[in-house]
Amino acid sequence: MEKYRYLFGPVPSRRFRRSLGVDLTPRKTCTLDCVFCQLGRTTHKTMTRKEYVQVEAVIGELDAWIKAKGNADYMTLSGSGEPTLHSGFGEVLRFIRSRSSIPAVLLTNGTLLYLPEVQEAASYAHVVKVSLSAWDQASFAWVNRPHPDLSFHQIVEGQKAFRAHFKGQLWLEVFLVAGMNALPSEVAKIAALAEAIRPDRIHLNTAVRPPAEDFAASVPRNRLEPLSLLFCPKAEVIADFDPKQRIVMHAALEEIYAMLQRRPCTAQDIAETFSMHANEVSKYLGKLLRDNRIRAQVVDALVYYLADTRNTGDLPERTASHDKTEITPSAP
């Protein structure tokens, strides 16, 4: 694939098969700092909407990709942060709809949909995926660690208002973290709010990739299945990639694993080595961790990944006083 600044992939996705990512914000620019985020902690928590990257530059890359007969199942506004923070995300969606038959997807946490201008811009997507992982302001603060100006009630009302006029598909993701929001009584409260939003599909997710916080433990699948019955429509438990997607992933997965057999690396090391977006790296690391092929260790506040052969040697020495903690991922 030609080198792009704002496009990445197509990458295998559990929901969108082969998805071309369109990244509109600098890394970790978001309204939230979710404990489970696969991209790590938010470094720029903000409510400010502006043109973080030039719309013309993004559209130029999309135009080049389309003219080169790029192939994907979806084009997805996602990546390093919250795409609705970009003041021109609607222009990008409108361009995709006008120039390509590939469906346009907006992956958003839904926190800004109470704004009429955000609702209008989001309406250009074929599919809008929003998030709901809490049931009140206190649980929202605990799990999602929002910008202080965000009101949970306002967010839910905004999503309901958007649903009322949106003609496309509205999907809702509920992310469950063991010990935080995964008790049946807690999930029932989330389900009641989800029903009021009236999404077309509900996805039940948990930490199957390295999360922002090591205490963000995943919920086992045998617990997710009964919890999915609390939702209307019944929630779909997001499983691992299907067989076709595994074939697509295999080459890159084995290249990353081979490198980790030679030396421990951080996610950033992997991204730079293979010219991958952070989202892509997270997918592959999650798969390798779930298959118990690699393990993770924290050294001096950095997370290193290494092949789990137990005879590859320890992490390279950096200082005499390491803060070293091994992370054992929970089963999805």
SULVENBEL-V893559 format. One record per pair of residues at least 12 apart in sequence whose ideal C-beta (glycine too) atoms are under 8 Angstrom apart, sorted by sequence separation. I is the first residue (numbers start at 1). J is the second residue. D is the distance in whole Angstrom. If there is no record, write none. Layout:
BEGIN
i=(I & I)
j=(J & J)
d=(D & D)
END
This chain:
BEGIN
i=(8 & 9 & 27 & 28 & 30 & 33 & 77 & 140 & 206 & 225 & 294 & 7 & 8 & 28 & 29 & 32 & 62 & 93 & 174 & 206 & 224 & 294 & 295 & 7 & 28 & 29 & 30 & 31 & 108 & 137 & 256 & 259 & 267 & 270 & 293 & 294 & 7 & 8 & 28 & 29 & 30 & 31 & 77 & 137 & 140 & 267 & 270 & 293 & 6 & 7 & 27 & 28 & 30 & 31 & 77 & 106 & 136 & 137 & 174 & 221 & 292 & 299 & 6 & 29 & 89 & 113 & 288 & 6 & 26 & 134 & 206 & 221 & 256 & 267 & 297 & 300 & 106 & 255 & 299 & 300 & 104 & 105 & 108 & 110 & 174 & 204 & 285 & 75 & 104 & 105 & 106 & 108 & 109 & 110 & 84 & 104 & 105 & 106 & 107 & 108 & 109 & 110 & 172 & 252 & 300 & 301 & 29 & 83 & 103 & 104 & 105 & 106 & 108 & 204 & 299 & 300 & 83 & 84 & 103 & 105 & 132 & 182 & 204 & 252 & 299 & 303 & 75 & 83 & 172 & 256 & 298 & 299 & 26 & 82 & 298 & 25 & 26 & 75 & 77 & 78 & 82 & 84 & 85 & 97 & 132 & 170 & 172 & 204 & 297 & 298 & 24 & 25 & 74 & 75 & 76 & 77 & 84 & 93 & 170 & 171 & 174 & 176 & 178 & 252 & 256 & 260 & 297 & 298 & 24 & 73 & 74 & 75 & 76 & 77 & 78 & 82 & 84 & 93 & 97 & 130 & 170 & 171 & 172 & 173 & 174 & 176 & 177 & 202 & 256 & 297 & 298 & 23 & 62 & 72 & 73 & 74 & 75 & 76 & 77 & 82 & 90 & 91 & 94 & 170 & 171 & 172 & 173 & 174 & 175 & 176 & 177 & 296 & 297 & 74 & 76 & 77 & 90 & 93 & 169 & 171 & 172 & 174 & 175 & 202 & 204 & 253 & 257 & 295 & 296 & 59 & 63 & 89 & 90 & 93 & 143 & 169 & 171 & 173 & 201 & 202 & 203 & 204 & 208 & 252 & 256 & 295 & 52 & 53 & 55 & 59 & 62 & 66 & 89 & 200 & 202 & 203 & 204 & 205 & 264 & 295 & 296 & 24 & 52 & 58 & 62 & 66 & 84 & 90 & 128 & 143 & 163 & 199 & 202 & 203 & 204 & 249 & 253 & 260 & 49 & 50 & 51 & 109 & 111 & 163 & 201 & 203 & 249 & 253 & 270 & 22 & 49 & 50 & 51 & 55 & 59 & 63 & 160 & 163 & 179 & 180 & 195 & 257 & 266 & 267 & 44 & 48 & 49 & 50 & 51 & 55 & 62 & 84 & 143 & 156 & 160 & 182 & 194 & 195 & 257 & 266 & 49 & 84 & 128 & 142 & 143 & 159 & 160 & 179 & 194 & 249 & 266 & 267 & 42 & 46 & 111 & 119 & 142 & 177 & 178 & 191 & 265 & 266 & 290 & 22 & 114 & 122 & 128 & 130 & 132 & 156 & 177 & 178 & 187 & 191 & 264 & 265 & 289 & 39 & 114 & 127 & 128 & 130 & 131 & 132 & 133 & 156 & 177 & 178 & 182 & 191 & 264 & 265 & 290 & 113 & 119 & 123 & 126 & 127 & 128 & 129 & 130 & 131 & 132 & 133 & 139 & 177 & 184 & 188 & 264 & 290 & 114 & 115 & 119 & 123 & 125 & 126 & 127 & 128 & 129 & 130 & 131 & 133 & 176 & 184 & 187 & 263 & 111 & 114 & 122 & 123 & 127 & 129 & 131 & 133 & 20 & 110 & 113 & 123 & 182 & 260 & 112 & 113 & 119 & 135 & 184 & 241 & 260 & 261 & 6 & 114 & 119 & 134 & 139 & 240 & 260 & 5 & 77 & 110 & 113 & 133 & 176 & 261 & 110 & 113 & 20 & 32 & 240 & 257 & 6 & 29 & 30 & 31 & 135 & 176 & 261 & 264 & 5 & 6 & 20 & 28 & 29 & 30 & 264 & 18 & 19 & 22 & 24 & 27 & 28 & 29 & 74 & 136 & 263 & 7 & 18 & 19 & 20 & 22 & 25 & 26 & 27 & 31 & 135 & 6 & 7 & 18 & 19 & 20 & 21 & 22 & 23 & 24 & 25 & 26 & 30 & 135 & 5 & 17 & 18 & 19 & 20 & 22 & 23 & 25 & 29 & 134 & 4 & 16 & 17 & 19 & 21 & 22 & 23 & 24 & 25 & 133 & 135 & 174 & 210 & 7 & 16 & 21 & 25 & 132 & 135 & 19 & 24 & 10 & 16 & 25 & 4 & 10 & 13 & 22 & 24 & 25 & 132 & 174 & 2 & 10 & 24 & 132 & 2 & 9 & 10 & 13 & 49 & 24 & 24 & 47 & 132 & 2 & 130 & 24 & 49 & 130 & 22 & 8 & 210 & 209 & 209 & 34 & 210 & 209 & 210 & 32 & 209 & 31 & 208 & 30 & 32 & 210 & 31 & 209 & 31 & 20 & 208 & 214 & 19 & 210 & 16 & 240 & 210 & 34 & 47 & 46 & 45 & 47 & 42 & 47 & 36 & 35 & 34 & 35 & 34 & 35 & 220 & 221 & 33 & 34 & 214 & 218 & 220 & 221 & 32 & 33 & 218 & 220 & 32 & 33 & 214 & 217 & 218 & 15 & 32 & 218 & 31 & 32 & 31 & 210 & 32 & 31 & 210 & 207 & 207 & 208 & 207 & 206 & 36 & 34 & 36 & 35 & 35 & 178 & 15 & 36 & 36 & 38 & 41 & 38 & 40 & 41 & 38 & 39 & 37 & 38 & 36 & 37 & 35 & 36 & 35 & 36 & 34 & 35 & 33 & 35 & 36 & 35 & 15 & 80 & 79 & 80 & 79 & 79 & 78 & 15 & 14 & 14 & 14 & 14 & 17 & 12 & 18 & 14 & 13 & 12 & 12 & 12 & 39 & 39 & 38 & 39 & 38 & 38 & 27 & 23 & 21 & 21 & 11 & 8 & 9 & 11 & 8 & 11 & 8 & 9 & 12 & 3 & 8 & 11)
j=(20 & 21 & 39 & 40 & 42 & 45 & 89 & 152 & 218 & 237 & 306 & 20 & 21 & 41 & 42 & 45 & 75 & 106 & 187 & 219 & 237 & 307 & 308 & 21 & 42 & 43 & 44 & 45 & 122 & 151 & 270 & 273 & 281 & 284 & 307 & 308 & 22 & 23 & 43 & 44 & 45 & 46 & 92 & 152 & 155 & 282 & 285 & 308 & 22 & 23 & 43 & 44 & 46 & 47 & 93 & 122 & 152 & 153 & 190 & 237 & 308 & 315 & 23 & 46 & 106 & 130 & 305 & 24 & 44 & 152 & 224 & 239 & 274 & 285 & 315 & 318 & 125 & 274 & 318 & 319 & 124 & 125 & 128 & 130 & 194 & 224 & 305 & 96 & 125 & 126 & 127 & 129 & 130 & 131 & 106 & 126 & 127 & 128 & 129 & 130 & 131 & 132 & 194 & 274 & 322 & 323 & 52 & 106 & 126 & 127 & 128 & 129 & 131 & 227 & 322 & 323 & 107 & 108 & 127 & 129 & 156 & 206 & 228 & 276 & 323 & 327 & 100 & 108 & 197 & 281 & 323 & 324 & 52 & 108 & 324 & 52 & 53 & 102 & 104 & 105 & 109 & 111 & 112 & 124 & 159 & 197 & 199 & 231 & 324 & 325 & 52 & 53 & 102 & 103 & 104 & 105 & 112 & 121 & 198 & 199 & 202 & 204 & 206 & 280 & 284 & 288 & 325 & 326 & 53 & 102 & 103 & 104 & 105 & 106 & 107 & 111 & 113 & 122 & 126 & 159 & 199 & 200 & 201 & 202 & 203 & 205 & 206 & 231 & 285 & 326 & 327 & 53 & 92 & 102 & 103 & 104 & 105 & 106 & 107 & 112 & 120 & 121 & 124 & 200 & 201 & 202 & 203 & 204 & 205 & 206 & 207 & 326 & 327 & 105 & 107 & 108 & 121 & 124 & 200 & 202 & 203 & 205 & 206 & 233 & 235 & 284 & 288 & 326 & 327 & 91 & 95 & 121 & 122 & 125 & 175 & 201 & 203 & 205 & 233 & 234 & 235 & 236 & 240 & 284 & 288 & 327 & 85 & 86 & 88 & 92 & 95 & 99 & 122 & 233 & 235 & 236 & 237 & 238 & 297 & 328 & 329 & 58 & 86 & 92 & 96 & 100 & 118 & 124 & 162 & 177 & 197 & 233 & 236 & 237 & 238 & 283 & 287 & 294 & 84 & 85 & 86 & 144 & 146 & 198 & 236 & 238 & 284 & 288 & 305 & 58 & 85 & 86 & 87 & 91 & 95 & 99 & 196 & 199 & 215 & 216 & 231 & 293 & 302 & 303 & 81 & 85 & 86 & 87 & 88 & 92 & 99 & 121 & 180 & 193 & 197 & 219 & 231 & 232 & 294 & 303 & 87 & 122 & 166 & 180 & 181 & 197 & 198 & 217 & 232 & 287 & 304 & 305 & 81 & 85 & 150 & 158 & 181 & 216 & 217 & 230 & 304 & 305 & 329 & 62 & 154 & 162 & 168 & 170 & 172 & 196 & 217 & 218 & 227 & 231 & 304 & 305 & 329 & 80 & 155 & 168 & 169 & 171 & 172 & 173 & 174 & 197 & 218 & 219 & 223 & 232 & 305 & 306 & 331 & 155 & 161 & 165 & 168 & 169 & 170 & 171 & 172 & 173 & 174 & 175 & 181 & 219 & 226 & 230 & 306 & 332 & 157 & 158 & 162 & 166 & 168 & 169 & 170 & 171 & 172 & 173 & 174 & 176 & 219 & 227 & 230 & 306 & 155 & 158 & 166 & 167 & 171 & 173 & 175 & 177 & 65 & 155 & 158 & 168 & 227 & 305 & 158 & 159 & 165 & 181 & 230 & 287 & 306 & 307 & 53 & 161 & 166 & 181 & 186 & 287 & 307 & 53 & 125 & 158 & 161 & 181 & 224 & 309 & 159 & 162 & 70 & 82 & 290 & 307 & 57 & 80 & 81 & 82 & 186 & 227 & 312 & 315 & 57 & 58 & 72 & 80 & 81 & 82 & 316 & 71 & 72 & 75 & 77 & 80 & 81 & 82 & 127 & 189 & 316 & 61 & 72 & 73 & 74 & 76 & 79 & 80 & 81 & 85 & 189 & 61 & 62 & 73 & 74 & 75 & 76 & 77 & 78 & 79 & 80 & 81 & 85 & 190 & 61 & 73 & 74 & 75 & 76 & 78 & 79 & 81 & 85 & 190 & 61 & 73 & 74 & 76 & 78 & 79 & 80 & 81 & 82 & 190 & 192 & 231 & 267 & 65 & 74 & 79 & 83 & 190 & 193 & 78 & 83 & 70 & 76 & 85 & 65 & 71 & 74 & 83 & 85 & 86 & 193 & 235 & 64 & 72 & 86 & 194 & 65 & 72 & 73 & 76 & 112 & 88 & 89 & 112 & 197 & 68 & 197 & 92 & 118 & 199 & 92 & 79 & 282 & 282 & 283 & 109 & 285 & 285 & 286 & 109 & 286 & 109 & 286 & 109 & 111 & 289 & 111 & 289 & 112 & 102 & 290 & 298 & 105 & 296 & 105 & 332 & 303 & 133 & 147 & 147 & 147 & 149 & 145 & 150 & 143 & 143 & 143 & 144 & 144 & 145 & 330 & 331 & 144 & 145 & 325 & 329 & 331 & 332 & 144 & 145 & 330 & 332 & 145 & 146 & 327 & 330 & 331 & 129 & 146 & 332 & 146 & 147 & 147 & 327 & 150 & 150 & 329 & 329 & 330 & 332 & 332 & 332 & 175 & 175 & 177 & 177 & 180 & 330 & 171 & 206 & 207 & 209 & 212 & 210 & 212 & 213 & 211 & 212 & 211 & 212 & 211 & 212 & 211 & 212 & 212 & 213 & 212 & 213 & 212 & 215 & 216 & 216 & 203 & 277 & 277 & 278 & 278 & 279 & 279 & 238 & 238 & 239 & 240 & 241 & 245 & 241 & 248 & 245 & 245 & 245 & 248 & 249 & 278 & 279 & 279 & 282 & 282 & 286 & 278 & 277 & 277 & 279 & 277 & 276 & 277 & 279 & 277 & 280 & 279 & 280 & 283 & 275 & 280 & 283)
d=(8 & 5 & 7 & 7 & 5 & 6 & 6 & 4 & 4 & 6 & 6 & 6 & 4 & 7 & 8 & 7 & 8 & 7 & 8 & 4 & 5 & 6 & 4 & 7 & 5 & 8 & 7 & 7 & 7 & 7 & 6 & 7 & 5 & 8 & 7 & 5 & 6 & 6 & 5 & 4 & 6 & 7 & 7 & 5 & 8 & 7 & 8 & 6 & 6 & 8 & 7 & 6 & 8 & 6 & 7 & 6 & 6 & 7 & 6 & 7 & 6 & 5 & 5 & 6 & 7 & 7 & 8 & 7 & 7 & 6 & 7 & 8 & 7 & 6 & 6 & 6 & 4 & 7 & 7 & 7 & 7 & 6 & 7 & 3 & 7 & 6 & 6 & 5 & 5 & 7 & 7 & 7 & 7 & 6 & 8 & 5 & 5 & 5 & 5 & 6 & 5 & 7 & 6 & 7 & 6 & 7 & 7 & 6 & 4 & 8 & 8 & 7 & 8 & 7 & 5 & 6 & 7 & 5 & 6 & 7 & 8 & 8 & 5 & 8 & 7 & 7 & 7 & 6 & 6 & 8 & 7 & 5 & 6 & 7 & 7 & 5 & 8 & 5 & 8 & 8 & 6 & 8 & 7 & 6 & 8 & 8 & 4 & 8 & 6 & 4 & 6 & 7 & 6 & 7 & 8 & 7 & 5 & 7 & 8 & 6 & 7 & 7 & 8 & 8 & 5 & 8 & 7 & 8 & 6 & 7 & 5 & 5 & 4 & 5 & 4 & 7 & 8 & 8 & 8 & 6 & 5 & 6 & 7 & 8 & 7 & 7 & 7 & 5 & 8 & 5 & 7 & 8 & 7 & 6 & 8 & 8 & 7 & 8 & 6 & 8 & 7 & 8 & 5 & 6 & 5 & 5 & 5 & 5 & 5 & 5 & 7 & 7 & 7 & 5 & 6 & 8 & 3 & 4 & 5 & 8 & 7 & 7 & 7 & 6 & 4 & 5 & 6 & 7 & 4 & 7 & 8 & 6 & 7 & 5 & 8 & 7 & 7 & 6 & 7 & 8 & 7 & 7 & 7 & 6 & 7 & 7 & 7 & 7 & 4 & 7 & 6 & 6 & 8 & 8 & 4 & 5 & 5 & 5 & 7 & 7 & 7 & 7 & 5 & 6 & 7 & 5 & 5 & 6 & 8 & 6 & 6 & 8 & 7 & 8 & 7 & 8 & 6 & 6 & 8 & 8 & 7 & 8 & 7 & 5 & 7 & 5 & 7 & 7 & 8 & 7 & 5 & 8 & 5 & 5 & 5 & 7 & 6 & 7 & 8 & 8 & 7 & 6 & 6 & 7 & 8 & 7 & 7 & 5 & 6 & 6 & 7 & 8 & 5 & 6 & 5 & 5 & 6 & 5 & 7 & 6 & 5 & 7 & 7 & 6 & 5 & 5 & 8 & 6 & 8 & 7 & 6 & 7 & 8 & 7 & 6 & 8 & 8 & 5 & 4 & 4 & 7 & 7 & 7 & 7 & 5 & 7 & 6 & 7 & 6 & 8 & 7 & 7 & 5 & 5 & 4 & 6 & 5 & 7 & 6 & 6 & 7 & 7 & 7 & 8 & 6 & 7 & 8 & 5 & 7 & 7 & 7 & 8 & 7 & 7 & 7 & 7 & 5 & 5 & 6 & 4 & 6 & 5 & 6 & 5 & 6 & 7 & 8 & 5 & 4 & 6 & 6 & 7 & 5 & 6 & 6 & 7 & 8 & 7 & 7 & 7 & 8 & 7 & 5 & 7 & 5 & 8 & 5 & 3 & 7 & 7 & 6 & 6 & 7 & 8 & 7 & 6 & 4 & 8 & 7 & 6 & 7 & 5 & 7 & 8 & 7 & 7 & 6 & 4 & 6 & 7 & 8 & 6 & 7 & 7 & 5 & 8 & 8 & 7 & 7 & 6 & 7 & 7 & 5 & 5 & 7 & 7 & 7 & 7 & 7 & 7 & 5 & 5 & 7 & 7 & 7 & 5 & 7 & 5 & 4 & 6 & 4 & 5 & 7 & 7 & 6 & 6 & 6 & 4 & 6 & 7 & 7 & 8 & 8 & 5 & 5 & 7 & 7 & 7 & 7 & 6 & 7 & 7 & 4 & 5 & 7 & 5 & 5 & 5 & 6 & 5 & 7 & 7 & 6 & 7 & 7 & 5 & 7 & 4 & 8 & 8 & 7 & 7 & 3 & 4 & 6 & 7 & 5 & 6 & 7 & 5 & 6 & 7 & 5 & 8 & 7 & 7 & 8 & 8 & 7 & 6 & 4 & 5 & 7 & 6 & 6 & 8 & 5 & 8 & 6 & 6 & 7 & 7 & 8 & 8 & 8 & 6 & 6 & 7 & 7 & 4 & 4 & 6 & 8 & 7 & 8 & 8 & 7 & 8 & 6 & 8 & 7 & 7 & 8 & 7 & 8 & 8 & 6 & 7 & 7 & 5 & 7 & 8 & 6 & 7 & 7 & 6 & 3 & 7 & 5 & 7 & 7 & 7 & 5 & 8 & 7 & 8 & 6 & 8 & 7 & 7 & 6 & 7 & 7 & 8 & 5 & 7 & 5 & 5 & 8 & 7 & 8 & 6 & 7 & 8 & 5 & 7 & 7 & 8 & 7 & 7 & 8 & 7 & 6 & 6 & 5 & 4 & 4 & 8 & 6 & 8 & 5 & 5 & 7 & 8 & 5 & 5 & 6 & 7 & 5 & 8 & 8 & 6 & 7 & 8 & 7 & 4 & 8 & 6 & 6 & 7 & 6 & 6 & 7 & 7 & 8 & 8 & 5 & 4 & 5 & 7 & 5 & 8 & 7 & 8 & 7 & 8 & 5 & 4 & 7 & 7 & 6 & 8 & 7 & 4 & 7 & 7 & 4 & 4 & 7 & 8 & 7 & 7 & 8 & 6 & 7 & 7 & 5 & 7 & 7 & 6 & 7 & 6 & 7 & 8 & 8 & 4 & 5 & 5 & 5 & 7 & 7 & 7 & 4 & 7 & 7 & 7 & 6 & 6 & 8 & 7 & 7 & 7 & 4 & 5 & 7 & 7 & 7 & 7 & 6 & 6)
END
